[in-house]
Amino acid sequence: MSKDYDFILFENTPIIQDLSLRSEASNTIDKELYTKYEVKRGLRDINGKGVLAGLTNISDIVTYDMVDGERVPCAGRLYYRGYNVKSLVDGFLTAKHRGFEETAYLLLFGELPSEEQMQEFHEILVERRILPSNFVRDVIMKAPSKDMMNNISRSILSLYSYDRKADDTALPNVLRQCLNLISQFPMLMIYSYHAYFYKRGTDLFIYAPLPELSTAENILMMLRENRQYTELEAKILDMALVLHMDHGGGNNSTFTTHVVTSSGTDTYSTIAAAMASLKGPKHGGANIKVTHMFEDMKKSLTDWTDKSQIRKYLEKLLNKEVFDKKGLIYGMGHAIYSISDPRADIFKEFVKQLAKEKGKEAEYALYETVEYMAPEVISEKRRIYKGVSANVDFYSGLVYSMLELPPELYTPIFATARIVGWSAHRLEELKNVDKIIRPAYRSLAPHRDYIPMANR
């Protein structure tokens, strides 16, 4: 008997439940075997140190200093092409120029641009802020979903059809494609957002980007119906884009970029694969999880300043009693950093300033209390092998909410920045490595002889 689509989409019949249990049983591996066979789960050792899988000139993460020949944990430092990201942020905030554009140039071409080079690069990006004719109507407006990452990924894959040299992996062509996508991404993001809510009864307004505005300014302008934003808002969003632009070759979405690039596939497929990785709540989707966690926390607390109430809530989080019952305090801890995440430290310098402008001092104070209390609670409840501190997602969600960015765009904003890093790493992989990435997995299944169905 044929079924309608809703039945297939939401089916939860006894046979599906039974098949699910069979699948789960056949896919379960004893965790002790990972230790027995010295498998580094997540391609990291127990202290968080990653397995060396490649070389890169693009960015570097420092979490240890050498003292008398010993590795000593230190406050985290992040470098883009050898420049400390904090010095880059300080530089463009002081000089009041476009941080996103300057840092994108640095990651793609290896050096900081001169004024002439910066102007030329800005003009290159401006002329690429365009989509194919009727693309908004024919692609973005068709079947928009509430998940902007999926909408944007679909648009990226659709752009393949408009590119006569889509499969050409020569470096000049790939650079052209990457520059196009970097320039188009804010439009794909904002237009996807407006299209989804238009389908649900809100007014539709589609603004073209303005050539004189920076990437951060255009995002705010295109998003808001009145096109208005403050200088502080644009400055902080610009800074956020820089901080999210790259994070070494081993983060999940960038490693995905290397893996997929190594297969020889096209740029559009590669970036879509990276988008799928970044969407995950353990990666780029973590910032929205932090925001939702705090919303739940605020509902549970009768007094945001009562530290005993805050501690009890954090303990309930770890005990899987509240929020999503996953046993996690979102925004705390990082696979690499132990003492501190430099991006979170930079963010925090500006969060207080923005909170004052937006009248959110009480909310900021709650975040600050959780930041210093959570590591202590985690150390009491969990066996940890390295330090726990606030990561970049801890404060980015708060910043985005104070910027009045809709939660649906929190992860796409991350992707708007990270697509620059993905592009740089794709170009680096194409230039230097000619082997497909293929790590080993040890099989635990015993070899068996086939048994005809009649004899089973």
C-alpha positions in Angstrom: 0.0 0.0 0.0 1.4 3.4 -1.0 2.0 6.0 1.7 1.8 9.8 1.6 5.0 11.8 2.0 4.3 12.9 5.6 4.1 9.2 6.6 7.5 8.5 5.1 8.9 11.7 6.6 7.8 11.1 10.1 7.4 7.3 10.2 8.0 5.7 13.6 6.4 2.3 13.2 7.3 -0.8 15.2 9.3 -2.2 12.3 11.3 1.0 12.0 12.0 1.0 15.7 13.0 -2.7 15.6 15.3 -2.1 12.6 16.8 0.9 14.5 17.6 -1.3 17.5 19.3 -3.9 15.2 21.3 -1.1 13.5 22.4 0.3 16.9 23.4 -3.2 18.2 25.5 -3.9 15.1 27.3 -0.6 15.3 28.2 -0.6 19.0 32.0 -0.8 19.7 33.3 -1.3 23.2 35.1 1.9 24.2 37.9 0.1 25.9 38.9 -1.3 22.5 39.9 2.3 21.4 42.4 2.3 24.2 43.6 -1.3 23.5 44.3 -0.5 19.9 45.7 3.0 20.6 43.1 4.7 18.5 43.0 8.4 19.0 39.3 9.2 18.9 38.6 12.5 17.2 42.2 12.3 15.9 43.3 13.6 19.3 45.1 12.1 22.3 43.7 12.2 25.8 45.1 15.7 26.4 43.6 17.1 23.3 46.7 17.1 21.1 45.8 16.5 17.5 47.3 13.8 15.3 49.6 15.5 12.8 47.8 15.1 9.4 49.3 18.0 7.4 51.3 21.2 7.1 50.0 24.7 6.7 51.2 28.3 6.4 47.8 29.8 7.0 47.2 29.8 10.7 48.8 28.5 13.9 47.4 27.8 17.4 49.7 28.0 20.4 48.6 26.4 23.6 51.9 25.4 25.2 55.2 27.2 25.8 58.5 25.3 26.2 60.1 25.9 29.6 63.3 24.1 30.4 62.5 21.6 27.7 59.0 20.9 29.1 55.7 21.7 27.5 53.8 24.1 29.9 50.2 25.1 29.1 49.8 28.8 28.4 47.1 31.3 27.5 46.1 30.4 24.0 47.4 32.4 21.0 46.1 32.4 17.5 48.2 33.5 14.5 47.2 34.3 10.9 50.1 33.9 8.5 52.4 34.6 11.5 50.6 37.6 12.9 49.0 37.4 16.3 45.3 37.8 15.7 45.1 40.2 18.7 47.5 42.6 17.1 45.5 42.4 13.8 42.3 43.3 15.6 44.1 46.1 17.6 45.5 47.4 14.3 42.3 47.7 12.3 40.2 49.0 15.3 42.8 51.7 15.9 43.1 52.7 12.2 39.3 52.3 11.6 39.6 50.4 8.4 37.9 47.2 7.1 39.2 44.3 9.2 37.4 41.5 7.3 38.8 42.6 4.0 42.3 43.2 5.2 42.4 39.8 7.0 40.9 38.0 4.0 43.6 39.4 1.8 46.2 38.2 4.4 44.9 34.7 4.5 44.5 34.3 0.8 47.8 35.9 -0.3 50.1 35.6 2.6 50.9 39.3 3.3 49.2 42.3 4.7 48.0 44.6 1.8 49.2 48.1 1.1 46.6 50.9 0.8 46.6 50.5 -3.0 46.3 46.7 -2.7 43.5 47.0 -0.2 41.6 49.3 -2.4 42.1 47.0 -5.4 41.0 44.0 -3.4 37.9 45.8 -2.1 36.9 46.6 -5.7 37.4 43.0 -6.7 35.0 41.9 -3.9 32.5 44.6 -4.8 32.2 43.7 -8.4 31.5 40.1 -7.4 28.6 41.0 -5.1 26.2 39.9 -7.7 24.1 36.7 -8.2 22.9 35.2 -11.5 19.8 36.7 -13.1 16.6 35.5 -11.3 18.7 33.4 -8.8 16.8 34.8 -5.8 13.5 33.8 -7.4 14.5 30.5 -8.9 16.7 29.1 -6.2 16.6 31.0 -2.9 12.8 31.6 -2.8 12.0 27.9 -3.7 11.3 25.7 -0.7 13.2 27.8 1.9 13.8 26.0 5.2 14.2 27.3 8.7 17.8 26.2 8.7 19.8 28.8 6.9 22.9 26.6 6.6 21.0 24.2 4.5 19.5 27.0 2.4 22.9 28.5 1.8 24.5 25.2 1.0 21.8 24.5 -1.6 22.5 27.9 -3.2 26.2 27.2 -3.3 25.6 23.9 -5.1 23.2 25.6 -7.5 25.8 28.2 -8.4 27.8 25.3 -9.9 25.2 25.2 -12.8 26.0 28.8 -13.7 29.8 28.3 -13.9 31.1 27.1 -17.3 34.4 26.1 -15.7 32.9 24.6 -12.5 35.1 21.5 -12.5 38.4 23.2 -13.4 40.7 22.9 -10.4 43.6 25.0 -11.8 44.6 27.5 -9.1 43.6 30.7 -11.0 40.1 29.3 -11.6 39.7 28.1 -8.0 40.8 31.5 -6.8 38.2 33.1 -9.0 35.5 30.8 -7.6 36.5 31.4 -4.0 36.5 35.2 -4.4 33.0 34.9 -6.0 31.7 32.8 -3.1 33.3 35.0 -0.4 31.6 38.1 -2.0 28.3 36.4 -2.6 28.0 34.7 0.8 26.4 37.6 2.7 23.7 37.9 0.1 23.0 34.2 0.1 22.7 34.3 3.9 20.5 37.4 4.2 18.3 36.7 1.3 17.7 33.1 2.5 16.6 34.5 5.9 14.2 37.0 4.4 12.8 34.4 2.0 12.0 31.9 4.7 10.1 34.5 6.8 8.4 36.0 3.8 6.9 32.6 3.1 5.5 32.8 6.7 3.8 36.1 6.2 6.3 38.8 6.9 7.1 41.6 4.4 9.8 40.8 1.9 12.6 43.3 1.3 15.7 42.6 -0.7 18.5 45.2 -0.6 21.5 45.1 -2.9 24.8 45.5 -1.2 26.3 49.0 -1.4 29.8 49.3 -2.9 31.1 51.9 -0.4 30.2 49.6 2.6 32.4 46.9 4.1 31.2 43.3 4.4 30.1 43.8 8.0 28.3 47.0 7.2 26.5 45.4 4.3 25.3 42.5 6.4 23.7 44.9 8.9 22.3 47.1 6.2 20.8 44.3 4.1 19.3 42.6 7.2 17.4 45.5 8.7 14.4 47.0 7.0 15.4 50.5 7.9 19.0 49.8 6.8 20.4 51.5 10.0 23.2 50.4 12.2 25.7 52.1 14.6 29.4 52.4 14.2 30.0 50.3 17.2 27.7 47.5 15.9 29.6 47.4 12.6 33.0 47.5 14.3 32.1 44.6 16.6 30.6 42.5 13.8 33.7 43.2 11.7 35.9 42.0 14.6 33.7 38.9 15.0 34.2 38.0 11.3 38.0 38.3 11.7 38.1 36.1 14.9 36.1 33.4 13.1 38.0 33.5 9.8 40.3 30.6 10.4 41.5 28.2 13.2 44.2 26.0 11.9 43.9 23.2 9.4 42.6 20.6 11.9 39.2 22.1 12.9 36.4 19.9 11.7 35.1 22.0 8.7 38.6 23.0 7.5 39.8 19.4 7.7 36.7 18.5 5.7 37.8 21.1 3.2 41.2 19.4 2.9 39.7 15.9 2.7 37.2 16.8 0.0 39.7 18.9 -1.9 42.1 15.9 -2.0 39.5 13.9 -3.9 39.8 16.3 -6.8 36.2 17.6 -6.7 35.0 21.0 -7.5 35.0 24.2 -5.3 31.2 24.3 -4.9 31.0 20.7 -3.6 34.0 21.4 -1.3 32.5 24.5 0.3 29.1 22.8 0.7 30.8 19.9 2.5 32.5 22.3 4.8 29.1 24.0 5.4 27.7 20.6 6.4 30.4 20.2 9.0 30.2 23.7 10.4 26.4 23.3 10.9 26.9 20.8 13.6 26.3 21.8 17.3 29.7 20.6 18.3 31.3 23.0 15.8 29.8 26.2 14.4 26.4 25.5 15.8 27.7 25.8 19.3 27.0 29.5 19.6 23.2 29.1 19.3 23.4 26.3 21.9 25.0 28.7 24.3 22.3 31.2 23.7 19.5 28.6 24.2 21.2 27.3 27.3 21.3 30.8 28.9 17.6 31.4 27.9 16.7 28.3 29.8 19.0 29.3 32.7 17.4 32.7 33.0 13.9 31.1 33.2 15.1 28.8 36.0 16.8 31.5 38.2 14.8 33.7 40.4 17.8 35.9 41.0 20.5 36.2 38.3 23.0 37.4 40.9 22.5 34.4 43.3 25.6 32.4 42.8 24.2 29.4 44.7 21.3 29.2 42.3 23.7 29.5 39.3 25.9 26.7 40.7 22.9 24.4 41.2 21.8 25.0 37.6 25.3 24.2 36.3 25.4 21.0 38.4 22.0 20.0 36.9 23.3 20.7 33.4 26.2 18.2 34.0 23.8 15.7 35.6 21.6 15.8 32.5 18.7 17.1 34.4 18.0 20.4 32.6 18.1 22.1 29.2 18.8 19.5 26.5 20.0 16.8 29.0 23.2 16.2 27.2 25.4 16.8 30.2 27.2 19.7 28.7 27.9 23.3 29.7 27.9 24.8 26.2 30.6 27.4 25.5 33.0 25.9 28.1 36.1 24.0 27.0 37.8 23.5 23.7 39.5 20.6 22.0 42.7 22.5 21.7 42.8 25.3 24.4 43.3 24.6 28.1 44.1 27.9 29.8 42.1 30.3 27.5 40.8 30.8 24.0 42.3 34.0 22.7 39.2 34.7 20.6 37.0 34.7 23.7 39.4 37.0 25.5 39.3 39.5 22.6 35.5 39.2 22.4 35.2 39.9 26.1 37.0 43.2 25.8 34.2 44.5 23.7 31.2 42.6 25.1 31.0 44.8 28.2 31.1 48.0 26.1 28.3 46.7 23.9 26.3 45.5 26.9 26.4 49.1 28.3 25.2 50.6 25.0 22.4 48.1 24.7 21.3 48.1 28.4 22.3 44.5 28.9 24.7 44.8 31.9 22.7 42.3 34.0 22.9 39.7 31.3 26.6 40.3 30.8 27.2 39.9 34.6 25.4 36.5 34.4 27.7 35.3 31.6 30.7 36.5 33.5 29.6 34.6 36.7 29.1 31.4 34.7 32.5 31.9 33.0 34.4 31.7 36.2 32.1 29.3 38.0 31.7 26.6 35.3 35.3 25.3 35.2 35.2 24.7 39.0 31.9 22.8 38.7 33.2 20.8 35.8 36.4 19.8 37.6 34.3 18.6 40.5 32.0 16.5 38.4 34.2 15.3 35.6 37.6 13.7 35.1 39.4 16.2 33.0 42.8 16.0 31.5 43.4 19.6 30.7 42.1 23.0 31.7 38.6 24.2 30.9 37.9 27.8 29.9 35.3 29.8 28.0 35.6 29.3 24.2 34.7 31.8 21.4 31.1 30.5 21.2 30.5 31.4 24.9 30.5 35.2 24.1 29.7 35.2 20.4 26.1 34.3 21.0 25.7 37.1 23.5 27.3 39.5 21.1 25.1 38.5 18.2 21.9 38.8 20.3 23.0 42.3 21.4 23.6 43.1 17.7 20.0 42.1 17.2 21.0 39.4 14.8 18.4 36.7 14.5 19.4 33.3 16.0 18.9 31.7 12.6 22.0 33.6 11.4 24.4 32.9 14.2 26.1 29.9 12.5 25.8 31.5 9.0 27.7 34.5 10.3 30.4 32.1 11.4 30.4 30.6 7.9 30.6 34.1 6.3 34.0 34.5 8.0 35.2 30.9 7.8 34.7 30.6 4.0 37.8 32.7 3.7 39.8 30.2 5.7 38.3 27.3 3.7 39.3 29.0 0.5 42.8 29.5 1.6 43.2 25.9 2.8 41.6 24.6 -0.5 44.2 26.6 -2.5 47.0 25.3 -0.2 45.9 21.7 -0.5 45.7 21.9 -4.3 49.1 23.5 -4.5 51.0 21.1 -2.2 49.3 17.7 -1.9 48.5 15.3 -4.7 47.3 12.3 -2.6 43.7 11.6 -1.5 43.4 11.7 2.3 42.7 8.2 3.5 43.3 7.4 7.2 43.1 3.8 8.5 40.3 2.2 10.5 40.8 -1.2 12.2 38.1 -3.7 11.5 36.7 -5.6 14.5 34.2 -7.7 12.6 35.1 -11.4 12.2 35.3 -12.8 8.7 32.4 -15.1 8.0 31.2 -17.5 5.2 28.1 -16.6 3.3 25.0 -18.7 4.3 22.2 -19.1 1.7 19.0 -17.5 2.8 17.1 -20.9 2.9 19.6 -22.1 5.5 19.5 -19.1 7.8 
